Structures are given as structure tokens and as C-alpha cells.
Amino acid sequence: MEGKVMILPPVGYVAPTEIHVDGFDPFTCHVTADGFSLSVPLLENLELNGPSQKYWDVLLVPDALLNPTVVLQGLKRTNFDHGL
């Protein structure tokens, strides 16, 4: 049989529900490996249902977190009391 063969994950493999992304911490001015995560179910939903631009914009997230152009602080937005 010629053609492509799909490789299956190992027995017992559990797919991740989050993808962790390193980012720049503006408080310490260092790269941090915690605090930034992307929801895999949300990404799968964007892939299936769109908008497709938001799905492809996810490729920009690591660069935006590691090399932010600007960091805004003190915006006093509802439900973002502990965020920048």
C-alpha cells in the first residue's frame, strides 16, 4: 500500500487542554515561563467556526508576549483588577 500513513499517538496519550507560552513580565523586565496560557478547546473552536483571522492571529501571540511594543497599566477595566 502506497500513500500517506497517519501516525497515532502512543497508548495512554492525553491531549493537552492548555498551551503554555513564555512572555515578558513588565514588572520584573524578564522573560517569564508562567502566567500565559492558550486554551486548546478555544483554538479548536476558532479553527472550526472562525473567524479564521483570529485563528491565524494566534501565531503572533508568542512574539507579542516576548517583544511587546507597549504595556498599558492603570486602565481600570472591569474584571481586570489584577491585569495590566
C-alpha positions as a printed NumPy array, in Angstrom:
array([[  0.   ,   0.   ,   0.   ],
       [  1.479,   3.284,  -1.09 ],
       [  0.475,   6.676,   0.174],
       [  0.444,   8.532,   3.43 ],
       [  0.144,   6.766,   6.759],
       [ -1.26 ,   8.55 ,   9.794],
       [  0.86 ,   8.099,  12.9  ],
       [ -1.273,   7.574,  16.002],
       [ -0.306,   8.929,  19.413],
       [  1.079,   6.426,  21.924],
       [ -1.328,   4.431,  24.074],
       [ -2.342,   6.459,  27.12 ],
       [ -1.579,   9.818,  25.492],
       [ -3.79 ,  12.62 ,  26.801],
       [ -4.047,  15.734,  24.643],
       [ -3.25 ,  18.997,  26.463],
       [ -6.049,  21.408,  27.333],
       [ -3.691,  24.387,  27.505],
       [ -0.581,  25.527,  25.676],
       [  1.826,  27.497,  27.864],
       [  3.66 ,  30.419,  26.282],
       [  6.654,  32.314,  27.663],
       [  6.283,  36.071,  27.846],
       [  7.87 ,  39.311,  29.007],
       [  6.949,  40.343,  32.569],
       [  6.805,  44.163,  32.63 ],
       [  7.168,  44.251,  36.422],
       [ 10.494,  42.391,  36.507],
       [ 11.676,  43.153,  32.939],
       [ 12.497,  39.462,  32.459],
       [ 11.041,  36.652,  30.375],
       [  8.695,  34.503,  32.449],
       [  7.588,  30.932,  31.792],
       [  4.384,  31.138,  33.814],
       [  1.157,  33.057,  33.647],
       [  0.456,  32.846,  29.915],
       [ -1.621,  30.015,  28.514],
       [ -3.846,  29.413,  25.494],
       [ -6.939,  27.212,  25.682],
       [ -6.734,  24.311,  23.204],
       [-10.56 ,  23.912,  23.031],
       [-10.855,  27.644,  22.236],
       [ -8.261,  27.312,  19.461],
       [-10.056,  24.262,  18.054],
       [-13.343,  26.18 ,  18.12 ],
       [-11.75 ,  29.083,  16.235],
       [-10.309,  26.664,  13.692],
       [-13.711,  25.062,  13.047],
       [-16.074,  28.021,  13.421],
       [-13.943,  31.09 ,  12.823],
       [-13.421,  33.84 ,  12.42 ],
       [-10.422,  32.412,  10.613],
       [ -8.359,  35.596,  11.092],
       [ -8.422,  35.147,  14.875],
       [ -7.265,  31.542,  14.473],
       [ -4.281,  32.591,  12.346],
       [ -3.547,  35.582,  14.623],
       [ -2.638,  33.058,  17.34 ],
       [  0.674,  32.597,  15.516],
       [  1.533,  36.177,  16.562],
       [  0.934,  35.588,  20.289],
       [  4.447,  34.339,  21.246],
       [  6.145,  37.303,  19.567],
       [  3.677,  39.773,  21.089],
       [  4.284,  38.335,  24.575],
       [  8.078,  38.227,  24.269],
       [  8.519,  41.575,  22.487],
       [  5.631,  43.861,  23.46 ],
       [  5.507,  47.209,  21.677],
       [  3.669,  48.872,  24.547],
       [  2.404,  47.861,  28.001],
       [ -0.634,  49.725,  29.309],
       [ -1.198,  49.939,  33.048],
       [ -3.887,  51.573,  35.188],
       [ -6.768,  51.386,  32.689],
       [ -9.24 ,  50.433,  35.472],
       [-11.168,  47.999,  33.262],
       [-13.989,  45.933,  34.74 ],
       [-12.969,  42.357,  35.664],
       [ -9.272,  43.125,  35.026],
       [ -8.352,  44.318,  38.518],
       [ -5.179,  42.201,  38.616],
       [ -4.173,  42.668,  34.968],
       [ -2.197,  45.344,  33.233]])
